[in-house]
Amino acid sequence: MQRALLTISRSALSENVAEVRRMIGDRLLIAVVKANAYGHGVDPVAKWLLEDGADRLAVAYLGEALALRGLLPDGCERVLVLGGVPPEHAEAAVASGATLTVGQLSEIPALADAADRVRATCRVHLKVDTGMSRLGVAPSGVPEAVSAIAARPSLRLEGAFTHLATAEDPDEAYARQQLARWDAVKAHLPAGLLTHVLASGGAVRFPEYLESAVRAGLLVYGIDPLAGLRPPPLRQAITLTARLEAIREVGPGSGVSYGATWRPTSAGRVGVVPVGYADGYPRSLSGSGWVMFRGEPAPIRGRVCMDRFMVDLTPWPDARPGETVTLLGDGASVNEVAAAAGTINHEILSRLGPRLVRRHVE
Ligand SMILES: Cc1ncc(COP(=O)(O)O)c(C=O)c1O
């Protein structure tokens, strides 16, 4: 019996992929599986997503691509590394067969030299910084980057992309500026490239910029990227449940958890939930979060500890250790829990730790 369990539903993932497909038509769906498939377990989720309709996968780092190599029937053939590759890893990167991102001019010679040595052609996507100020060549540097790549026959420029900084923001002004810069960049790109601008929030908000590919993480995992603004019909694929480890009677004079920040004023009972911030369950939910118990919310009392926290079970005098509570799922969606924790859906998902057992179900 697991103390806590992450259950990941393939049918939900598959329905979400179908929903994204309805949104984007025959454009390429690049499903984003970085950070252990947003906590869902990249094995087998990466393979499932390809089998169920995604065209490609994207990861943040080369190491994540290398880890996928043995999990996919065609290795890294359909994997895009969104971040740059340090020169000392260029050879391994090229040899992996993954599609690599060029985000700085200085990366081009190292990748091309490595491809020459490995005697392979390396597919690359050029990343353009239109306003995120993270990775990517400046729009003014695009013509030079395009010619530098074209000058090296072992590199094949397959795509170009940019990333929006404020796609989720109801104020569209900054995103519109980025999109205008991107429009100007496109004039300097060779014809026939795969171009991609939008992640999940942008795909819902700016469908006119779906271009030839979309990089979708949240949508695929069934999380509404715009927090209720225009929800597409999605199903959250992940649930986190736990079994009550103990139940304690508390009363006036007792303090609950570190700091004794919650002190009951009358007799009641708390249940001990065996999940803590070491599992990625935010400590900031102390005193503000809740779990679902028998279909009703049971509020967190006192501070979330490293390995467990307490919830108020006073309304259920017959509650017993071993009963199940839901931390993420119906009544406690990833978006609702993120809002209560003062963070975002991506952080809740990607921090779900290795100590939690993942069960992948059809
Ligand atoms: C460059 C890039 N593209 C796409 C995504 C996917 O974003 P989302 O999960 O909002 O679809 C991310 C996520 O952080 C990203 O960094």
The ligand as an ORCA input file, in Angstrom:
! r2SCAN-3c Opt
* xyz 0 1
  C      10.501     27.487    -24.884
  C       9.266     26.846    -24.346
  N       8.324     26.416    -25.192
  C       7.200     25.818    -24.771
  C       6.957     25.621    -23.424
  C       5.678     24.950    -22.995
  O       4.862     25.821    -22.257
  P       3.404     25.397    -21.817
  O       3.534     24.352    -20.779
  O       2.842     26.665    -21.241
  O       2.688     24.920    -23.026
  C       7.897     26.055    -22.490
  C       7.642     25.851    -21.059
  O       8.161     26.392    -20.149
  C       9.090     26.680    -22.970
  O      10.024     27.119    -22.109
*
